[in-house]
Amino acid sequence: MSISVTQLSPRIGVEITGLTGRDLVDRTATKDCQAALDQHGVVVYREVHIDDTDLVAFSRMLGEVVVPKVNDPGEHSEIARITLDPTKSVLAGYRQGNFLWHIDGATDELPQKGTLLTAREVDPAGGDTEFANTYAAYAELSDEEKAEIADLQVVHSFAAAQRVAYPDATDKQRAGWDKVPSRVHPLVWTRRNGRRSLLIGATAGAVVGWRADRSRELLNRLLAWSAQPRFTLRHHWRRGDLVVWDNTGMLHRALPFQPTSSRLMHRTTLVGQELVTTL
């Protein structure tokens, strides 16, 4: 099969077909992936059927791989199982937060550089993944809006996201969420190369120094702006797909599926490389 590269929209996403998982464990393939991420933010490898060993190897070629502090037992400690089925993962009870727009590691000092997600089992009735390009969303704000948010700081917390995902949680659950440390980040993340993105999503709980209602109005408005169709991409999974994205500039979320679904993803994430800063 010949290799085909298709741009999915003007602002986000590229699809590559004709490769296998083994083909990706290659310096040229890694270089091509990084270039595509820099340009498009999301790279979809259709039906490559990458196995866990090659997934970890490819991830390591793209950067340092995160080893989750809490994870399911398995041959590869770097791989997280993403599912709502508690028989497949001890973390299944927290995964409904994945239905909300977020980035991985927003409460860390260094949000994760990138994420790799491959489909082991899919659900034809749901479970698509959406991405939103917050580089493009920031770039197309008006000059007045950019000036309004230029120096704002936002508190990010695990609890903020979980309270939305689980509104009927018990006091014990809420107390557990509150034990996870929060993090204050600039609302606008400026990279060393000059690129800027919005650091928003479900973990963004409040603007520092603002009333709660004013904070919520601004954060909701920026999220709705970023989630417009012109900035977003919806991926319909096939078994064996691998999607790689620039986690620092792409929000993502899973579209809802039933807890009884067979949907199972294997995920690796890459250690962050830049502090969140306004420069």
C-alpha positions, 0 to 999 in steps of 0.5 A, a space after each residue: 500500500 502506498 503512503 497517503 497524506 491528507 490535510 483534514 482542515 485548514 487549521 488542524 489535523 493531518 491523516 496518514 495511511 499506508 504505514 504499519 506500527 513497525 514502520 513508525 519506529 524509525 528516525 525518518 518517521 519520527 522526524 516526519 511526525 514531529 514536523 506534522 505536529 508542528 504544522 497541524 497539531 494532530 496526526 492521525 495514523 489510520 489502522 497502523 495496529 501498533 503493538 505496545 512495544 512499538 508504541 513505547 519505542 515510537 513514543 521514546 523517539 518523540 520525547 521522554 515518556 511519562 510513567 504514571 504514578 498510578 497505573 494498571 499492572 502490565 508489561 509496559 508501565 508507560 501505557 495507560 488503559 483508557 476505558 470506563 470498564 472497571 474490569 479493565 482498569 482501576 482508573 475507570 472510575 475517573 475517566 468520565 472527566 475525559 468527556 470534558 475539554 482538557 489538556 493532559 497534565 494541566 495541573 503539573 508544572 510542565 504540562 505534557 508535551 504530547 499524547 499518543 492514543 491508539 484504539 484496541 477496541 472501538 465502539 461504533 455507537 460513540 467514543 469519537 475524539 474531538 480536538 480544538 486548536 488553541 493556537 489558532 483560537 488565540 491567533 484569531 481573537 481581536 486585538 482588544 480581546 488579546 489585551 484583555 487576557 494578556 496578563 491573567 493567571 488561572 487556577 487549574 485543579 483536578 477538582 474543578 474538572 471532576 466536579 463537572 464530570 461527577 456533579 452528584 459526587 459524595 463528600 468523601 469523593 470531593 475531599 479526595 479530589 481536593 487533595 490533588 494540588 492545584 496549579 496557577 498558570 498564565 491564561 496565555 501560554 507564550 513559547 520560546 519560539 513566539 507561538 501563543 495558545 490559550 491554556 483553558 479547559 475543564 481544569 481551569 477553575 478561576 481567574 486569579 483576583 476575579 469574582 467567581 461569576 466573572 471568571 466563569 463567564 470569561 473561561 466559558 466564552 474562551 472555551 466556546 470560541 476555541 470549540 468552534 467548528 473552524 478550530 476543531 477536528 472530530 476523529 471517528 476511531 477504527 480499530 488500530 488507529 493511532 492519533 498523536 497530538 501536541 498536547 500543549 496547544 490542542 484541547 481534546 475530549 472523548 464524546 460520551 459512550 456507555 460505561 458498558 462499552 467495549 471501547 479500550 484505548 492505550 495511551 502514552 504521554 510525553 514529558 513537558 519541555 517548556 514551563 507555562 510562561 507569558 515571557 
